[in-house]
């Protein structure tokens, strides 16, 4: 019995890792008339894989951090990751890197907001993960993996002999938002992100209360 339990723990620990994320990075390009647009080179390469995006998801990505001139929010403080669609961790993980890391001794410890997103075409906007079912079962591991990947890219992940184990124990998201709904509502949420953060600090984490306040904004 103990061996079975240990096996399940190992399977759980290996169920999601950094290899199950693809960072969607916008690349700015210009045309002859100097109009700018942002493209995602990775998107075409993902076709036929478990990371492939449907048309609705591509529209969401462009609306959030891409788009042509004067289109899209271009929220480049949000590092957007596509999740492996066979891993029950939603459609995307976003890390808000706008907060500077904390200094704890020699370590730089990030304290970033994390957003776990599961898009549902024409679905009702819901916070807290309701409406996603098993598709968000592994969201915690996805969040951990995205934070680690982001920290490595930004140069704040220590080497193993420099306190990596302690770093992992110290790191935790400043706030986690689990969001389910139609891409248009999710984009509206990010347009009102500052206000939603203030409301959350004021009224607490109850998803139903926050959903009602969000609906009043739209």
C-alpha positions in Angstrom: 0.0 0.0 0.0 2.8 2.4 0.9 4.5 1.7 -2.4 1.3 2.5 -4.3 1.0 5.8 -2.4 4.6 6.7 -3.2 4.1 5.9 -6.8 1.0 8.2 -7.0 3.0 11.0 -5.3 5.8 10.7 -7.9 3.2 10.6 -10.8 1.6 13.7 -9.3 5.0 15.5 -9.0 5.8 14.7 -12.6 2.4 15.5 -14.0 3.4 19.1 -15.0 6.8 20.7 -15.6 8.4 23.5 -17.5 8.4 21.3 -20.7 4.6 21.6 -20.7 4.7 25.4 -21.2 5.4 27.4 -24.3 6.2 31.1 -23.9 4.3 33.2 -26.5 6.5 36.2 -27.1 5.4 39.0 -29.3 7.8 40.1 -32.0 7.4 43.6 -33.3 7.6 44.0 -37.1 7.1 47.0 -39.3 5.7 47.5 -42.8 6.8 49.9 -45.5 4.3 52.5 -44.3 5.8 52.2 -40.8 2.8 50.5 -39.3 3.7 48.2 -36.5 2.2 44.9 -35.6 3.1 42.1 -33.3 3.3 38.5 -34.4 3.9 35.3 -32.5 6.4 33.1 -34.3 5.7 30.1 -32.1 2.0 29.9 -33.0 2.6 28.3 -36.5 5.1 25.9 -35.1 2.5 24.6 -32.5 0.1 23.3 -35.2 -0.3 19.5 -34.9 1.0 19.5 -31.3 -0.7 19.4 -27.9 0.0 23.2 -27.7 -1.9 24.1 -30.8 -4.2 27.2 -30.6 -7.6 27.5 -32.1 -8.7 30.7 -33.9 -10.5 32.0 -30.8 -7.4 31.5 -28.7 -5.2 33.3 -31.3 -7.6 36.2 -31.2 -7.3 36.3 -27.4 -3.5 36.3 -27.6 -3.5 39.1 -30.1 -6.1 41.1 -28.1 -4.0 40.8 -24.9 -0.4 41.4 -25.9 -0.4 41.7 -29.7 -2.3 43.4 -32.4 -1.5 46.1 -34.9 -1.0 49.7 -34.1 -3.7 51.0 -31.7 -5.1 47.5 -31.5 -4.7 45.1 -28.6 -3.6 46.0 -25.1 0.0 45.1 -25.5 0.3 44.1 -21.9 4.0 43.2 -22.1 4.3 43.0 -18.4 2.2 39.8 -18.7 4.3 36.8 -19.7 1.9 34.5 -21.5 2.4 30.8 -21.6 0.4 28.2 -23.6 -0.1 25.0 -21.6 0.1 21.5 -22.9 -3.6 20.7 -23.5 -3.2 17.1 -22.3 -2.1 18.2 -18.8 -5.3 19.6 -17.2 -3.9 23.0 -16.4 -6.1 25.3 -18.3 -5.4 27.0 -21.6 -2.9 29.7 -20.5 -0.8 30.8 -17.6 0.1 34.5 -17.2 2.8 35.9 -14.9 2.7 39.6 -14.1 6.4 40.6 -13.8 5.8 44.2 -13.0 6.5 43.7 -9.3 10.3 43.7 -8.5 11.7 40.7 -6.6 12.3 40.8 -2.9 15.9 40.6 -1.6 16.3 37.8 1.0 20.0 37.5 1.8 21.7 36.8 -1.6 18.4 35.6 -3.2 16.1 37.5 -5.4 12.6 36.1 -4.6 9.8 37.1 -7.0 6.3 37.9 -5.7 4.3 38.0 -8.9 0.6 37.7 -9.6 -0.4 34.5 -11.5 -3.4 34.1 -13.8 -4.7 30.7 -14.7 -7.0 31.0 -17.7 -9.4 28.5 -19.3 -11.3 30.0 -22.3 -14.8 28.9 -23.0 -16.3 30.3 -26.2 -19.6 32.0 -25.2 -19.1 30.7 -21.7 -20.0 32.7 -18.5 -17.3 34.6 -16.8 -16.3 32.9 -13.6 -13.6 33.4 -11.0 -12.1 30.8 -8.7 -12.0 28.0 -11.3 -15.7 27.2 -11.4 -16.9 25.9 -14.7 -13.6 24.4 -15.7 -14.0 21.0 -14.0 -11.0 18.7 -14.3 -9.4 21.0 -16.8 -7.8 23.0 -14.0 -6.8 20.0 -11.8 -3.1 20.7 -12.1 -3.1 24.5 -12.0 -0.8 24.7 -9.0 2.0 22.8 -10.7 1.4 24.9 -13.8 1.8 28.1 -11.8 5.0 26.8 -10.1 6.5 25.9 -13.5 5.6 29.2 -15.1 7.1 31.2 -12.2 10.3 29.1 -12.4 10.6 29.5 -16.2 10.0 33.3 -15.9 12.5 33.6 -13.1 15.2 31.7 -15.1 14.6 33.9 -18.2 14.8 37.1 -16.1 17.9 36.0 -14.3 16.5 35.7 -10.8 16.7 31.9 -10.5 19.7 30.8 -8.4 22.0 28.0 -9.3 21.5 24.7 -7.2 24.6 25.4 -5.1 23.4 29.0 -4.4 20.3 28.2 -2.6 17.8 26.9 -5.2 16.0 24.7 -2.7 15.5 27.6 -0.3 14.4 29.8 -3.2 11.7 27.4 -4.1 10.5 27.3 -0.5 10.3 31.1 -0.3 8.6 31.8 -3.6 4.9 32.1 -3.7 2.5 34.1 -5.9 1.4 37.4 -4.6 -2.1 36.6 -5.8 -3.6 33.8 -7.9 -6.5 34.5 -10.2 -8.3 31.5 -11.8 -10.4 32.7 -14.6 -12.9 30.9 -16.8 -15.0 32.4 -19.6 -15.4 33.8 -23.1 -12.3 35.5 -24.4 -14.1 38.8 -24.7 -14.9 38.9 -21.0 -11.4 37.8 -20.1 -10.0 40.6 -22.2 -12.4 43.0 -20.5 -11.1 41.7 -17.1 -7.5 42.6 -18.0 -8.6 46.1 -19.2 -10.0 46.6 -15.8 -7.2 44.7 -13.9 -6.1 47.6 -11.7 -9.6 48.2 -10.5 -10.3 44.5 -10.0 -7.1 44.3 -7.8 -8.3 47.2 -5.7 -11.7 45.6 -5.4 -10.2 42.2 -4.3 -8.1 43.9 -1.6 -11.3 45.7 -0.4 -13.9 42.9 -0.5 -11.7 39.8 -0.2 -11.3 36.7 -2.3 -14.9 35.5 -2.6 -15.4 34.6 -6.3 -19.1 35.4 -6.4 -18.7 38.8 -5.0 -15.9 39.7 -7.4 -17.9 38.3 -10.3 -20.8 40.6 -9.4 -18.5 43.6 -9.2 -16.9 42.7 -12.5 -20.4 42.4 -14.2 -21.2 45.8 -12.9 -18.2 47.2 -14.7 -19.1 45.7 -18.1 
